[in-house]
Amino acid sequence: MEDKFVLFSNQHFITMGIGFFSCILLVFLGFFTEKKVAFAKIIAIIVLGVKIAELSFRYYYYGETVAQLLPLHLCPIVIILSIFMMFFHSEILFQPVYFWSIGAFFAILMPDIRDGMSNFASQSFFITHFFILFSTVYAFVHFRFRPTKSGFIYSFLMLVILAFIMYFINNRLGTNYLYVNHPPVTKSLVDFMGPWPYYIFSLAGIDIAISFFMYLPFRRNKKSKYGSWRSY
């Protein structure tokens, strides 16, 4: 019997449970080592290897083209930023990772995958998206990084610039990265936000609102208490 992914099935809930537990466990393990940056680097390298293996798998198994495999959707972009943030202990990269990590959370709740968890691509999807959540919490707890007002502003501006650039890339490649050229083919919340291009403005408004609420508890923070490059 072919293993298909079913939203909110027992398989989905078990996968989410394992993922959240693993994130908590890895953050907890960080308290038991003085080499917190080295620990972060090891996890980042492992996840990078998983992502490269996933792209190779999709290329050979699914026959996806290079244009389809480019990491230009929001979550793959955040995965790359998270890897660099963990590897280089960068508070600058923490800002977009923090504000964009909510996308990974929603992707875990409503994943855009077709195969069940016996498929490596599906396994990698959850591993890499949970890594975004883990890296955000790990940097918050162990690196003492905090979201700032400037981080809130430039994270949104970066997203606007990326969307603008992606529109032309999509036109050239025939893709739909960031869903700026047309709505997703599958049913999604975007369907309730109006036709193109009006749903883009709705998404921008939602992003500003969510990011503001994520920033609100730290609104008095101009910079991290411990700076960007604290040594461990």
C-alpha positions in Angstrom: 0.0 0.0 0.0 1.4 3.4 -1.0 2.3 5.6 2.0 0.5 8.9 1.6 0.7 11.8 4.0 -2.6 12.6 5.7 -3.0 16.0 7.5 -3.7 15.6 11.2 -3.5 11.9 11.1 -1.9 9.8 13.8 1.3 9.8 11.8 1.3 13.6 11.6 0.7 14.0 15.3 3.4 11.5 16.2 5.9 13.2 13.9 5.1 16.6 15.4 5.4 15.1 18.9 8.8 13.6 18.1 9.9 16.8 16.5 9.0 19.1 19.4 10.4 16.7 21.9 13.7 16.5 19.9 13.9 20.3 19.8 13.4 20.6 23.6 15.9 17.8 24.2 18.6 19.4 22.1 18.1 22.8 23.7 18.3 21.1 27.1 21.5 19.3 26.2 23.0 22.7 25.5 23.1 23.4 29.2 25.5 20.5 29.7 28.3 21.7 27.5 30.5 24.8 27.7 31.1 24.6 23.9 27.7 25.8 22.9 28.8 27.3 19.6 30.6 24.0 18.7 27.4 22.1 19.6 25.4 24.4 17.4 27.9 24.0 14.5 27.6 20.2 14.7 23.8 20.3 14.5 23.9 22.8 11.6 26.3 20.6 9.6 24.1 17.6 10.1 21.0 19.5 8.9 22.9 20.8 6.0 23.9 17.3 5.0 20.2 16.1 5.4 19.0 19.0 3.1 21.6 18.3 0.4 20.7 14.6 0.5 17.0 15.5 0.2 17.6 17.7 -2.8 19.6 14.9 -4.5 16.8 12.4 -3.6 14.1 14.7 -5.1 16.2 15.2 -8.3 16.8 11.5 -8.9 13.6 10.0 -7.4 11.0 12.6 -8.3 12.7 13.9 -11.4 12.4 17.5 -10.2 14.4 20.0 -12.2 17.1 22.3 -10.8 14.8 25.2 -11.2 12.2 23.5 -8.9 14.9 22.6 -6.3 16.3 26.1 -5.8 16.0 27.1 -2.1 14.0 30.2 -2.9 10.8 29.6 -0.9 10.7 31.3 2.5 11.4 28.2 4.6 14.4 27.0 2.6 15.8 30.5 2.8 15.3 30.5 6.6 16.9 27.1 6.8 20.0 28.5 5.1 20.0 31.5 7.4 19.6 29.3 10.4 22.6 27.1 9.4 24.8 30.2 9.0 23.5 31.8 12.2 24.3 28.6 14.2 27.7 28.1 12.5 28.9 31.7 12.8 27.0 32.7 16.0 25.5 35.7 14.3 22.9 37.9 16.0 22.4 39.7 12.7 21.1 36.6 11.1 19.1 35.8 14.2 16.7 38.7 13.5 15.2 37.4 10.2 15.4 33.8 11.5 13.4 34.8 14.6 10.7 36.8 12.7 10.4 34.3 9.9 10.4 31.2 12.0 6.6 31.4 12.4 6.4 30.2 8.8 8.2 27.0 9.8 5.7 26.5 12.6 2.7 26.8 10.2 4.5 24.6 7.7 4.8 21.9 10.3 1.1 22.2 11.2 0.0 22.1 7.5 2.9 20.6 5.5 2.8 20.8 1.7 4.0 17.2 1.2 2.4 14.2 -0.5 4.2 11.2 0.8 4.1 9.7 4.2 6.9 9.4 6.7 8.5 6.4 5.2 9.7 8.7 2.4 13.0 10.4 2.9 11.9 13.7 1.4 9.1 13.9 4.0 11.4 13.1 6.8 13.8 15.8 5.7 10.9 18.3 5.4 10.2 17.9 9.1 13.8 17.7 10.2 14.8 20.9 8.4 11.6 22.8 9.5 12.0 21.7 13.1 15.6 22.8 12.9 14.4 26.4 12.3 12.4 26.3 15.5 15.3 24.6 17.4 17.9 27.1 16.2 15.7 30.0 17.1 15.2 28.8 20.6 18.8 27.6 21.0 20.1 31.0 20.0 17.6 32.7 22.3 18.5 30.6 25.3 22.2 29.8 24.9 23.5 32.7 22.7 21.3 35.2 24.6 20.2 36.8 21.3 17.1 38.9 21.4 14.9 40.4 18.6 15.3 44.2 18.2 13.3 47.0 16.6 15.9 47.4 13.8 15.7 43.6 13.3 11.9 43.8 13.1 12.1 46.5 10.5 14.9 45.1 8.3 13.5 41.6 8.4 10.3 42.9 6.8 12.2 45.0 4.3 14.3 42.0 3.4 11.1 40.0 2.8 9.7 42.8 0.5 13.0 42.9 -1.5 13.1 39.2 -1.8 9.5 39.1 -3.0 10.2 41.8 -5.6 13.3 39.9 -6.9 11.5 36.6 -6.8 8.8 37.9 -9.2 11.3 38.3 -12.0 13.1 35.1 -11.2 9.8 33.3 -11.4 9.0 34.9 -14.7 12.3 33.7 -16.1 12.2 30.1 -14.7 8.5 29.5 -14.8 8.4 28.9 -11.1 6.3 30.5 -8.3 8.7 31.0 -5.4 7.2 32.9 -2.4 3.9 32.6 -4.3 4.3 36.1 -5.7 3.3 35.3 -9.3 0.1 33.4 -8.6 -1.6 31.7 -5.7 -0.5 28.2 -4.7 -1.9 25.4 -6.9 -3.1 23.5 -3.8 -5.8 24.8 -1.4 -4.4 27.1 1.2 -5.3 30.1 3.4 -4.2 32.3 0.5 -7.5 31.4 -1.3 -9.3 33.5 1.3 -7.2 36.6 0.8 -8.4 37.6 -2.6 -7.0 37.2 -6.2 -3.5 38.1 -7.4 -2.0 40.6 -6.6 -4.2 41.6 -3.7 -3.5 38.6 -1.6 0.2 39.7 -1.5 -0.8 42.8 0.4 -2.9 40.8 2.7 0.1 38.5 3.4 2.3 41.5 4.0 -0.2 42.9 6.5 -0.4 39.6 8.3 3.4 39.3 8.4 3.7 42.8 9.9 1.0 42.0 12.6 2.6 38.6 13.6 6.1 40.0 13.6 5.0 43.0 15.7 3.5 40.6 18.3 6.7 38.6 18.3 8.7 41.7 18.8 6.4 43.2 21.5 7.8 41.5 24.6 11.3 42.8 23.6 10.3 46.2 22.4 12.8 47.9 24.8 15.7 45.9 23.5 17.9 48.0 21.3 20.5 45.3 21.2 21.3 42.0 22.9 22.5 42.2 26.5 25.5 40.1 25.7 26.3 41.3 22.2 26.6 39.3 19.0 29.9 37.5 19.4 30.1 36.3 23.0 32.7 33.5 23.4 32.0 30.2 24.9 
